[in-house]
Amino acid sequence: MGGVIGQWVTSGGLFIVLVLMLINSCGVPFPSEVIMPVAGVLAAAGHFNIVVVIVIGIAGNWLGALLAYAVARRFGRPLLLGPGRRIGISPRHLDLADHWIDRYGLAAVFFGRMLPVIHTYISFPAGLAKMQPVWFAGLSLVGSTVWVTFLAVLGYEVGANYTKVSGPIGTAAIVIAVLLVIALVAWYLRGRGRDSPASSSGA
């Protein structure tokens, strides 16, 4: 998946970074853990300005979070677990994010934006709980800034030192990309399997 995203970012530029990060925050599993490091590597290679990459990534992540929050607040679980199933949203994902909101409150929004899986879905329970919009927007912006900056700078540093570590990094990137694809497929299929009528009737 890293190679595919790299091709998209290279051909589509920063607009693709914006779109992918926005989609990621709306519950579609395009991992920011791949998007932003790839953009950072391309910035190190001279394709983009790293500051602009970070700003674009934050904007996409934040706007997607606000959109997901607004949809959940307005339409609730029937939409998320109806049409939302088509993009991989399941009760398990919402329950996981719900747990964070119930246990940590406002802090869950900030820290949730920096955790794998959680950051993709944390906006939905915040919207369902009708969390105060200003607090949600502010904490999401701060959390997104920390997360996106970290990932982009990580990619930039790897890209800047690529000639020193090209062999190991190339091998690791292939392994990570393969494992990531396997994990995403397994996660998606497990979510659908648990939510199928057959599994529900057998519970």
Residue pairs with C-beta under 8 A, 6 or more apart in sequence:
1 31
1 34
1 177
1 180
1 181
1 184
2 34
2 38
2 173
2 176
2 177
2 180
3 177
5 20
5 30
5 34
5 35
5 38
6 38
6 41
6 42
8 16
8 20
9 16
9 17
9 20
9 35
9 38
9 39
9 42
10 42
10 47
12 19
13 48
14 39
14 48
14 52
14 53
14 56
17 35
17 36
17 39
17 53
17 56
17 57
17 60
18 56
18 57
18 59
18 60
19 60
20 30
20 35
20 60
21 32
21 35
21 36
21 56
21 57
21 59
21 60
21 61
21 64
21 148
22 60
22 61
22 63
22 64
22 67
23 30
23 64
24 30
24 31
24 32
24 35
24 60
24 61
24 64
24 120
25 60
25 61
25 62
25 63
25 64
25 65
25 67
25 68
25 119
25 120
25 123
26 64
26 67
26 68
26 71
26 87
26 123
27 68
27 80
27 84
27 87
27 88
27 89
27 93
27 120
27 121
27 124
28 87
28 88
28 120
29 88
29 120
29 184
29 187
29 188
31 116
31 180
31 184
32 57
32 61
32 119
32 147
32 148
32 151
33 116
33 151
34 177
34 180
35 57
35 151
36 53
36 57
36 148
36 151
36 152
36 155
37 151
37 152
37 154
37 155
37 158
38 155
39 48
39 53
39 57
39 152
39 155
40 50
40 53
40 151
40 152
40 153
40 154
40 155
40 156
40 157
40 158
40 159
41 155
41 156
41 158
41 159
41 162
42 48
42 53
42 159
43 49
43 50
43 53
43 152
43 155
43 156
43 159
44 50
44 155
44 156
44 157
44 158
44 159
44 160
44 162
45 159
50 152
50 153
50 156
53 152
54 148
54 149
54 152
54 153
57 148
57 151
57 152
58 141
58 144
58 145
58 148
58 149
61 113
61 144
61 147
61 148
62 137
62 140
62 141
62 144
64 123
65 113
65 122
65 123
65 140
65 144
66 123
66 137
66 140
68 123
68 124
68 127
69 123
69 124
69 126
69 127
69 131
69 133
69 136
69 140
70 127
71 79
71 80
71 124
71 127
72 80
72 123
72 124
72 125
72 126
72 127
72 128
73 127
73 128
73 130
74 127
76 128
77 94
77 128
80 89
80 94
80 124
81 89
81 90
81 91
81 94
85 192
85 195
88 187
88 188
88 191
89 121
89 124
90 191
90 192
90 194
90 195
91 194
91 195
92 191
92 194
92 195
93 117
93 120
93 121
93 191
94 121
94 124
94 125
94 128
96 117
96 118
96 121
97 112
97 118
97 121
97 122
97 124
97 125
98 125
98 128
100 108
100 112
100 118
100 122
100 125
101 108
101 109
101 122
101 125
101 126
101 129
101 131
104 111
106 131
106 135
106 139
108 122
108 126
109 122
109 126
109 131
109 135
109 136
109 139
109 140
109 143
110 139
110 140
110 142
110 143
111 143
112 118
112 119
112 122
112 143
113 119
113 122
113 139
113 140
113 143
113 144
113 146
113 147
114 143
114 146
114 147
114 150
117 187
119 143
119 147
123 136
123 140
126 136
158 165
158 169
162 169
193 199
